[in-house]
């Protein structure tokens, strides 16, 4: 009931809702390709020979995440290859990619200037946030703890279904 901000990072898009007094005050959506979404991570996990679940777990063990920025997948590919040439471990690449997803959402989609802008009570949802490395990167970047419901990957679909059922009644 006290939520200030909801961010949903799915496979192909990012949706964010600023909440004020229990009402949606502003909406932010990604306007370009699916860079910085779940498919972005899936692509790199597959390219490096990992299932996304395993790749995410590797990111949690990173000691020195690679700074990959938050560019388009096409350009990110060259950054990942350069990191590999420089001797970066897969764990550090995985963590770096998770951080790039978060930075893309915060600084390119939301255009966030700091954690205070989002509020104290932040809810994360969408399948991408089932990735613990993305969740950790998000909390680290903002310096706050967030709420991730157990059904984070279903929240949008679940909410739409509840709304549709209420309309039929």
Phi, psi and omega in degrees: 000339181259015185299136178257331188206138175236130175235131181237110176253110180262198180286328185235352184210168177234130178233132181227142182229120173272126184251134176225122182053042176078007182235142176296122183259330181203149179234137177237135178227149172289143186251357184241213182289188184274017176303135178086014178244183183300322181294331176300311179292320180300318180300313182289323177300312180297317181298330180265005174085026182238152167284149184301323180298317180290320180298319178297317179297325177298321180299331179290338182266006185295140176258330184216078181306138180284134177278105183254000182073205180216053182267179178298152181307319181301314181284328180297326180305317180291326177294320178294316179297321178294320178298320178296317179298327180280000176092013179294140178282154179301326179299317181288329176290316178301312179298319179298321177292321177297318178296322180294326176298314181296314180296323177299313181296312185288316190259342178253321180276304182279331185060047184287137176260349178171166184298329180298335180293331183271338180104183184269333186245099184247132176249131176250142178209178184099151183302330181296329179282356170288343176283111183298330179292323177291317178301312180297318179298320179297312180295320179295318182296320181271339183072028180224157171272142180239168178259125174241106179298155179301331181255036184308323181287346182248357189305312181297313180293321180295314178298319179295320179295317177300317179298315180297319179296321179294327180290329181283334185286000000 
